[in-house]
Amino acid sequence: MPGDSSLLAMTLVNCLPADWRTGLFVGRVLTADGPSPILVRDGIAHDMSRVAPTVAQLLEKLPLAPDAGDALGPVDTLDLPLLSPVDLQCVKAAGVTFALSAIERVIEERARGDASAAADIRGRLEERVGGSIRAVVPGSPEAAALKAALIEDGLWSQYLEVAIGPDAEVFTKAPVLSTVGAGAQIGIRSDSTWNNPEPEIVLIANAAGSAIGATLGNDVNLRDFEGRSALLLGKAKDNNASCSLGPLIRLFDDDFTIDDVRNAEVELTIDGPEGYRLEGASSMNQISRDPLELVHQTLSEHQYPDGFVLFLGTLFAPVQDRDDPGRGFTHKVGDVVSISTPRLGKLVNTVVTSKDAAPWTYGLVALMTNLAARGLLKDAAA
């Protein structure tokens, strides 16, 4: 399983949201038989593998009968390794959805991936566009006017195009089944010298494209690679163990809605092995495009028969120096990254290189073979 040989001593009780006794949650755990979807209702965890062998299938069966699944007991006493809460869904991500992140992407581009050049460029760019870019609505006439002014000043960038233009940046973050969950090691490329976590809320959409819940995610980013060329986005984003999700998917209901996503405060802490500590936050109410608009753009002329998850982007862009003055932040092996919101819980991962992270060996063939051996596929289409 992805990350199964590198799990921290972490069970559900360590990362549950504050109101876990009343919410409705879906996730995955590693049982003695293999990966199994779970449903948490009224604080009780249920093994749902006999109802639906994958999370993707389980989400298509909503709403579920009150007695669905095999009760495992109170979720706060469940002692099974957590896996990423998604399985067959495509993993998509929206980039440059906050004004600050747009400015930081332009800085990466102009610094050509050189962290030492970032501080001076940041100051000049903030002075020119910092206020105006925060106020503009993407795709609006005001955005078009700002674009024209920036082109005239020689400051236009492909990143500003997706920040204030009509089309959002939506890309594929990770292959199906490659994501890791709470407690797993998370990877950065061994040849990257400027990188950071991206703490985000992630929407879960079913096969019909409807947003049905949310979870937390870490869209690990290599700023030096993407800064050298946007064509290196694949290497910057998609590496072994470079995408974590969890702890659980919280399903939308009368008490938890898309408005909770729109107004969430996503907190992040990084504790380094040398005693370094960084704290940050991402306020979802500062997002430039509404989360459901990002879902709509993801679905434009595409289908996702197993559903998809969508990273919504982050306001967080660390500039606090870690080592040399002016070089800002970059990860070190051993960093413990914690992403949290009161209503979605806590996602904690430890940083290693992608080469040293547990290799991803459990793909679609392995999963289907396991489910078939357990006799769980015979009714999967029902």
Secondary structure, 3 states (H helix, E strand, C coil): CCCCCCCCCCCHHHCCCCCCCCCEEEEEEECCCCEEEEEEECCEEEECCCCCCCHHHHHHCCCCCCCCCEEEEEHHHCCCCEECCCCCCEEEEEECCCHHHHHHHHHHHHHCCCHHHHHHHHHHHHHHHHHHHHHCCCCCHHHHHHHHHHHHCCCCCHHHHHHHCCCCEEEEEECCCCCECCCCEEEECCCCCCEECCEEEEEEECCCCCEEEEEEEEECEEHHHHHHCHHHHHHHHCCCCCEEEEEEEEECCCCCCHHHHHCCEEEEEEECCCCCEEEEEEEHHHCCCCHHHHHHHHHCCCCCCCCEEEECCCCCCCCCCCCCCCCCCCCCCCCEEEEEECCCEEEEEEEEECCCCCCCCCCHHHHHHHHHHCCCCCCCCC
